[in-house]
Amino acid sequence: MNIIIADDHELIRNGIKATLADQEGLRLMAEAGDGATALQLIIQNKPDVAILDISMPDMTGIEVLNQLGEQGTPTKIIMLTMHSDYQYVDKCLELGAKGYVAKGDAGTDMLDAIKWVTEGKIFFSSTIQAVVLENFAQGSGKKDDEEEEVHVTKREKEVLKMVGEGLTSAQIADSLFVSPRTVDTHRANLMRKLEVKNAVELVIKARNMKLIE
C-alpha cells in the first residue's frame, strides 16, 4: 500500500514515518511540507492513502482535499488536525476525506486509521471521538447509558451506513437512485433524531449507539 505524507512540520512527518516503518505492506512514496507540493505529488503518484495536515502553507489541507475531489482522485485521504480545530472535520467529511486523526493521537491511532479507510470506513481518532462525545453529554445532560432508543427507518439506515462509509450526498443519491435533496432530507431527519449538529457527530454517535459499525 503506497502512502504520501504532507505536513509543514518535519517533526510530525518523522513521527508518522516512524510509526509506518517496518509495517508489512506499507510503503512511503513521498512526503511534502506544503499543500501545493502535496497536491502535485498525489495527482502524479496516485497513492492508496494520503495523510494531509489541515493547516499548511501555500494550500491548506482542506483546499488540497477539495482539488482532489474535483479531479476524482481515488486516493483515500486522512486529515491531521489539532485538538482545537476538530470542528473543521465536518467540512472535510463533506469534501470526501475518510479519516481524521488528532496530531496527539498519530502515534497510537494512525495504523488503525489507514486500515479503516482502506476498508471503506470513516475513522476518527480517540481524542476527536472523546471531544464529540463530551459535547453530547454536556448538550443533552445524559450519560451514555441513559440514551433513549432511537427509531430509524430502513432507508435512513441505508443512508446512515453510507454516511459512515464517507459517501457524499450526491454519491448516496446515485447509489439509491434518489435526488440529493432526498438524501439531505434523510440526513436532516437522522441528525434530529440523534440530536446532533453535523455529520461528524452523526457518525460517531451512530457508532456509539451501535446503529452502524
N, C-alpha and C positions, 0 to 999 in steps of 0.2 A: 504494500500500500504506500503510495507516494504522498508526501506531505510538504507543504510550504508554510513557513512561519513568518509573520510580519508584526514587528513591534519596534518602536523607536528607542527602546531601552535595551542595550546589549545584554545587560544582566538578566532581564526577563527571557530573552531569546536563549541565552545559555542555560538557564534553568529548565526551560522546556526541552531543549536538546538533550540535557542530562536525563530527563525523565524518559525520553524516547530511546535513548542509547541502549543498544543490546536487546531491544524488543524485537522478537522474531516477526518478520513480515512488515515492519515499518521502516520506511526509507525517507530520510530528509533530502528533498530535491534541491531546495534553495531557501534563502532567508532574505528578508528585506527590512530596512529601517524606516521606510516611509510608505505612504499609501500608493503613490503613483508607481513606484517600483513594484510594489506588491501586485497591483493590478496587471502590469505588464507581464510579470512572471507567471501569474495564474493563467492568463489568457494564452501565453505561449506554451506553457508546460502541461496545462490541464491536469493538475494533481487530483488525487482522490479526495483529499482533505486539505483545507487551508485554515490556518489559525490566525485571525486578524485582531489586532488591538483596536478598540473603538476610537481612541484618540491618537492620531498620528499626524505628522506634518505633511504638507502638500495635498494629501487627500485623507479624510478621516476613514476609519474602517467602515462606517455606515455608507459613505459615498462610494467606496470600493464595492461594497456589497450591492448597492443599487446598480452600479455599472455592470457588474457580473450578471445580475438578474435580467437586465435589459438585453444582454447578449446571449442569454440562455446557457450560460456556463454550467456544466453538470457537477462541478466541484462542490462537495459538502463544506459549508462554512461554519467554523466555530469562532464565536466572538469572545475576546478577552475584555473584561470590564472591571473597573474599580468598584468597590463595595458601594460607594456613594452614588454611582450613576447607573445602578441596576435598572432604573426606570426606562433607560434607553433600549433595554432588551425588547420591550414590546414593539418598538419601531423596527428593530432588526427582525423580529418574528414575521412581521408583515412583509418584509423585503426578502424573506426566504432563508434566513440563517437557521441552522439546525441545532447549534449548541451554544451555550452561554456559560462561561467559566470566569468566576471572580479570580483576580490575579493571585490572591492569597490561597486559593484552592488549587492552583495549577499543578502543584507538585503531587497532590493526592488524587485529584479528580480528572486530570487530562486524559489518561489512558481510557478511563470509563467513557469520557465524552467522545473520544474517537470511535470506540466500539459502538456506542449507542447511535451516533449519527450515521455510521456506515450500515447499520441495521434498519435505517429508515425511521428512527425515533428521535424526538426532541430531547435534548439533555440540558438540565440546569444544575450547576454545581451546588454544593451543600450550603454555602453562605447565602446564595441567592434564594434558594428554597426557604431557608430559615427566616430571612427578612420578610419574604412574602407571607409565609405562614404566621409570623408575628403580627403582621398588618391585619390578617384575617381576624386573629384573636382580639386585637385592640378595637377593630371596627365593629365586630359583632358582639363582643362581650362574652363569647362562648369559648369553651375549651374544645380541643379536638374531639374528645369523646362525647361532646354534647351536640354535635352536628345532627340536625334533623335529616331524615331520609328525603331525598330529592327524586321526584318522578321525572324522567326524561323519556321522550318518545323514541321509537325505533329510528326515525330519520335523524333526530337530534343526536342519538348515539353514533350514527354514521358520521355526521358532521364533526362531532367531538373527537372521534377516533382520528379523522383526517387532520384536524387541527393539531392533535398530538403528534402527528407524523410530519408536521411542518408545512402542510399544503396551504397555499393562499386561497382566498375566497374564490378567485377565478378558476384555480385548479380543481377545487372541490366542486364547483358548479359544473365543470366539464365532465368530471367523473360521475356525478349524479344526474347529469342531463337536466339541470335546472338553471335558472338565471343566477348570476352573482348576487342580485338583490334578495333572492330567496334564501341563499346561503347566509347573507348578512342578517336576515331576519332570524334564522335559526341560531346564529351566534349570539345575537342580542338576547333572545329568549333564554339561552343557556347561561349567559352572564347574569341575567336577572335571577334565574332560579338558584344559581350557585352563589349569588351575592358577591360577584367580583366585578372589577372595573375594566379589565383588559385581558388580552389573550394569554399573556404570561400567567396571570393569576388563575385564569380558567384552566389551563393545562395542569398547573401544579395542584390546584385544589381538586380537580377531577381525578388525578392520580392518587392524591391523599385519601379520597373517598372511594377508591377502587372502581371508579367508573370507566377508566381506561388504564392500560398498562404503562 
